[in-house]
Amino acid sequence: MKKTIAGIDLPDSAMAQDATMLIRGMESESMLHHSIRSFLFGALTGQRERTAFDADLLYVGALFHNVGLHPQYRHSPNRFEVDSANAARDFLSRYNVPDVATREVWEAIALHTTPGISEHMPALVALMSAGVQMDVRGARYDDFTAHQRDEIVQAYPRERGFKEALIESYALGMQSRPETTFGTVNADVLDRWDPNYLRMNFCGLVLGSAWPT
């Protein structure tokens, strides 16, 4: 039976169900709820803006967007977003998803922490970022009605201390690969979390490069 939250049907295809089961086994309930809320806010954005999108692919992308924070990736040389995107691509390869659609899911996940880019890309990428940013930092909070927000949070609660727990999850997923945070909002996480973290500076890299002038 379909479950509808704030006027949005949660995908219930075999692929969506398999993705839910997989992520439920990898992430805490809090992070799973964050992912589903991100899908719902992204889908509502698409609905409000009358933007066509594939709900199954947006759902899978939202579920996978933080997989790269899992302990198995903590010593990866990649940004956690890239590990998340690669995991989603591997998952989608088991289903009859066209290459172009798989690429959009990959881009949506890889770019979801890069402000100012996603909104100018295809719908799936833009909506993924919109949903995540709404749930994480309240981006365009007032574009959603109080009823929509309340219904989503009632179905998938933001428990007390969620903001701090989210930052902790991000920090733990990146503290062993601090160099991957350069040029992203992730640097802000480690800057707040780790007193020994030294933020890389673009100007310092330019001025300190091997070029003589």
N, C-alpha and C positions, 0 to 999 in steps of 0.2 A: 504494500500500500504506500502510495506516495506521501511524503511528509512535506507540508507547505509551511514556510516560515516567512512572515512579513510579505506574503504574496509571491514568494519565490519557491518553486519546487526544488527540493534537493534531488540531484540526479540519483537514479536507482538502477542504472544499467549494470551489467555484470562488471564492467571495467570500474565504474564508480564504487561499487560494493567491494571489489577486490582492493582498490586503493585505500578505502576506509579501513578495512581489516589490516592491511599492511602497516599503515601509519599508526593505527591504534596500538600495534605491537611494538612500535619504535619510540613513540613520544608519550609524554605525560598527558593526562586528560586535559589539563590546562592548555597545553600547546595544541592539542587536537582541536579543542574548542576555538582557540584563536584562529586556526586555519579555516574552520567551517564558517566562523563569523566573517572572516576576510572574504570568503567566497560570496556570502550573502550580501555584504556591503558592495562588493564589486558587481554582482548581478543586479542589485538595485540601482547602481549607478548607470549600468547599461540600459536598464529599463527606463529610467528617468530621462536619459539622453537619447532614447530611441536608437540605440546602437545594437546591431545584430552581432551575436556572439554564440559560440558553442558552449552550452552550460556544462557538459561533461568535461570538456577540456579545461575550462576555467576552474572547475571543481578539483580536478586532478592537480592542476598547477598550484592551487591554493593549499592542497593537502601536502604537497611535496616541498613547498617553498622554504621550509626550515630544516629539511632532512639533513643538510650538510652540517648542522650543529651537533648531530649525534656523535657520541664518543668514538665510533669507528672512523670518523673523518678528522679527528682532532689533530692529527699529525700530517694531514694532507698539505701539499704545497699550494693548493688552490684557495681562492676565496670561497667561503662556505656557500655562497649563492651558486657558484659554478658546480660544486659538488652536488648541491640540491638539484640543479638543472640536469646534470648528467644522470642522476638517479631517476628522475622523472622520464628522461629520454629512454633509459633502459626499460623502465616499466611499460611505457607506451609501445615499445617494439614488440611486445607480446600480443598486441591487438592490431586490428586493421586500421591504424591511424595513418593517414597520408603523411609523407615526409614534411610537406610544407606546414602542416598543422603541428607536427611534433616540434619543428623548429620554432614555431611561435610560442609554444609552451616553454621551450628551453629559454628563449629570449625573455619571456615574461618573468620567469623565476630569476634568471641571471641579473635582470635589471631592476628588480623590485625595490632595491635600496638605493637606487641612483636617481635622485630628484632631477626634474627638468628634462628628462629624456623619454621616459615611458609614455607620457601623455601624448607624444607626437608620433607614436608608433601604432601598429595595427591594434584593433579593438581588444584582443585578448591580452596583449601586453599592457595597454593602458588601464583596462579594468582590473587586472590583477594588482597593479600598483595602487590603484585607487582604493581597492578593498583592504589591502594590507595597511596602507597609510592611515585609513580611517580607523581601523581597529587598534593600531599601535599608538598613533599620536593625535587622533581625532581630526585628521585632515577633512575639511568640508563637513564637519560635524552637523552644522545646522542645515545642510542640504537634505538631511534625513529627518523624517518626522519623529517626534518623541515616541509615537506608537511603534514605528518600525524599529527604532533602537531598543525599546523595552521588550518587544516580542523576540528579537534576536537574542538579547542577553538573558531573557527568561529561559529560552530553549538551550542556549549554550553559554552558561554563566561566566562572567568575569569575577572570579573569586577575589576576596580581599587580599591585597598585596600583589595583584597581577602585574602591575607596572614594574615593580621591583623584581619580581620573579622572571619577567621577560628579559630585563636587562641582564640578570644573572645568567640566564640560559645562553644569551648571546655571548657574554663574556667567557663563559666556560668553553664554549665552542670555538673561540678564537684565540684564547690566551697562549696556546702553544704555537700559533702561527701569526704573530702580530704584524709581520711584514705584509700580510695580505690585506690589511685594513687601510693601506695607504690610498688616499684619494676618495674614500667613501665615508658614509656616516658611521661605519663600524669603528673608525678611529675614535669617535666620541665615546663609544661604549668602553673601550679599553682605557681611555684617558680617565674616565670616571672610576672604573673598577680596579685598575692595577696601578698602585703608586709608583711602580718601577717602569711603567710603560713610557717609552720615548717616541713621541709622535714624529714620523718622518715629515720633512718640510720640503715642498717642491722647490722653493727658492734656494734652499740649502743644497739640494741635489744639483741644481743648475750651476750655482756658483762654485760648488766643490767638485765638479766633474773634471775629467782628464783633459778637457779642452783648455789650451793655454789662454784663449781670449774668448 
